[in-house]
Amino acid sequence: MLTVDFPPDHVSIVFNKDNSKFASIGNYGSVINIWDSNSFTICNAIGTKGFILRELSFSPNGQELIAITTDCSL
């Protein structure tokens, strides 16, 4: 088991199908960070334009992310 300390503002973490990348909700729900699992570096950061995120999930093929906001919109 690997233990990694994330800043407290990262509230949800999900891995893609082959575990090569993972996504986290950061900045207290306003940013999606996509990480490389091998190097633990952020590959991409996506701002939510005022929405607060609650949950993330990768699609079955591991290529797309689904984000659910606090008001339950996708």
N, C-alpha and C positions, 0 to 999 in steps of 0.2 A: 504494500500500500504506500502510495506517495502522499505526503502531506505538504500542502502549499498554503502559506498564509497570504490571503488576499486582503486588500484594504476593506474595511467594514462597509464601504459604499457599494461593493459588489454583492448583489442580493440573490442571484440565481445563476447557476452554471449548468450547461448541458453539453454533451459530447456528440459529434457526428458519428455516422455509422461505423467508420473504420478507426475512430478515435484519433485521427490525425489533427483534428481541429476541435476547439471547444468555444462556446460563446458564453459570455457573461453579461448580465445587466449591471452596468456601472453607473457611477455618479448619481447614486440614489434614485435609480429608475429612469434616467433620461438619456442613457447611451448604451448601445449594444457594442461590446468589444468582441471581436473574433480573434482568437489566439491560435498560434501554432503549438501543438501539444509537445513537440520535441524540444523546441527552444524556449517555450514560455514567453514568447514575444507577441505583441499585438500586431496582427496582420491588417486589420481594418477596424475602424470605429465609426459607428453610424449614430448620428443624433436623431432624437425622436420628435423634434419640432414642437415641444410643449406637452407631449403625451408622457405619462408616467407608466412605465412598464411593470408588469406583475410576473409574467412567466414567458419562457422561451421553449421552443421545441424545434429540432431539426426534422426536415421531411424524411420519409423512408429512404430516399436515395442519398441523403446526407449533403445535398447541394443547396438546399434552401432553408431559410429560417422562418418560423412562424412566431410572432410576438403578440402577446395578449396584454392589453393595457388595464389600468385599474378600473376603467369603466366598462371592461369586458369587450372592447372592440378589437378587431384583428388588424 
